[in-house]
Amino acid sequence: MPNGIRREQTYLYKDGVCRQYRTNTDIKQRIKRQVSSDRTTLANYYHYYYYYYYYYYYYYYYYYYYYYYYYYYYYYFYFYYYDWKTIYLTTLS
């Protein structure tokens, strides 16, 4: 039996927690699975934050649009009122 495998076996048996991983191949497979899992988790979080960034960006644009909309109508009615006042005063005089 190669020394590398014997060392891994001895270490893992003494460890107690990782008893099921008996060879270097098992350990490498476990690391690959863990890295794959971490990458999946990272991708999920990236997607999560990207989605909410897009969500808030959309609503920022939405409220900005309505702010502009009401701002425009405020000036529209303001000038309408001003014109009406001018017509009214002209009519009185």
N, C-alpha and C positions, 0 to 999 in steps of 0.2 A: 504494500500500500504506500503510495507517495507520501512524503513527509507533510506536504501542504494539507492534504486531506486529513491526515492523522491529527495535525495541530488543530484544525477546525473542529474535528469531532471531539477532541479532548476539551477544548474551550467551551463548546456548546453543551457538552454534558455537565461540565462544572457550572455553567451559567444557570441552567434549570429552566429559564424562561424560553429559550430558543431551542429546546431539545429536538423539535421536529425537523430542524434543518441539519441534516447529517453530513452533507458533502458540500464542496465548493460550488458545484452546479446548482444545488438547491438554494444556496445563499445568493448566487448570482441571479437566479430566477426571482427570488424574493425581492432583491434590489430593483430588478427591472419592473416588477409589478408595482412596487412602491413609487418609483419614478413616474410610471405611467399614471398611477392614481393621482400623484401630485400634479402632474401636467393637466389631467382632466379637471381637477379641482381648481387649478389656476385659470384654466380656460373658462370654467363656469363662472368664476368670480369676475373675470374680465368681461364676459358677456353680460353679467348682471349689472356691473357698473356702467358699461357702455349703454345698455338699455335705459337705465335711469338718467344718464347724462343726456341721451337723446330725448327722453320724456320731458325733462325739465327745460331743455332747449326749445322743444316744441311749444310748451306752455309759455315760456318767456316770449317767444315769437307771437303766440296767440294773444297774450295780454298786451304786448306792444302794439299789435295790430288794432286791438279794440281801444287802446289808449289813443292812438292816432285817429281812430274812427270818431270817438267822442270829442276829441280835441277839434277835429274838423267841424263837427256839428255844433260845437260850442261857438266857434267863430262864424259859422253859417247863421245861426240864430242871433248872434250878437250883431252882425251886419244887417240882418233882416230887421231886427229891432231898431237899429240905428236909422235904416232907410224909412221904416214906418214912422219913426219919431220925426224925421225930417219932413216927410210928406204931411204928417199931421200938423206940424208947426207952420209949414208953408200954407196949408189950407186955412189955418186960423188967421194968419196974417193976410 
